[in-house]
Amino acid sequence: MSEQGAVDRDALTRRDFLKLLGGGGLALAFAPFIDWGKYMPNPDTTALIKEKVILSDGTHANVNTFPVNHQEIITYPTTGDQVLDKEAFRKWNLIRLPEDLGGNVNDISAFRVYSMICLHLWCVWRYVPIGEIAGNDKGQCPCHGSMYDPLSGKAIAGPASLQAPPSNALPTLYLEADDTGNLWIKPATWNLYKNGIIGYGRFPTA
């Protein structure tokens, strides 16, 4: 008898179920108004410094030697720890634009840098240069087909393009070049109106 009573006390009543359902519905109703970007895993929240743009072969990227219509994966911010520096949230696509988009100019205007984390479901996208696939010069995510404009970092096709701002534009890094043409990453500010928030998005500047 006592065992049966324990089962009855622990059982989920119809009233409890309706309360649970109502609470879940309320949470979903307010979910779009929560700034989820505050809780996204960004590389660092401390003050950052200017860093060299180091390519996969260990060389310093230079405007005079980096090929037109080409992509390299770079790391920022670097920590010196081989494990931490492999995190996807520290990886960026360094793109030199094709000629028709201004990539033949030997200054920083020929370059774009975007987070590799797709804004849809956090897969890793890459830039597909013209010539590699006919008619292409877009950022493409292999998981669900989101595509990004290399000029602005905005999603132009696929599920990411259907998301409301700021979750339809990739976070970016800003570059500068020294007197020899070597590229440097300017210190980032992780908010929606500057570099953006990795995995969440950015409000593009005009």
Secondary structure, 3 states (H helix, E strand, C coil): CHHHHHHHHHCCCHHHHHHHHHHHHHHHHHHHHCCHHHHCCCCCCCCCCCEECECCCCCECECCCCCCCEEEEEECCCCCCCCHHHCHHHEEEEEECCHHHCCCCCCHHHEEEEECECCCCCCECEEECECCECCCCEEECCCCCCEECCCCCEEEECHHHHCCCCCCECCECCEEECCCCEEEECCCCCCCCCCCECCCECCCCC
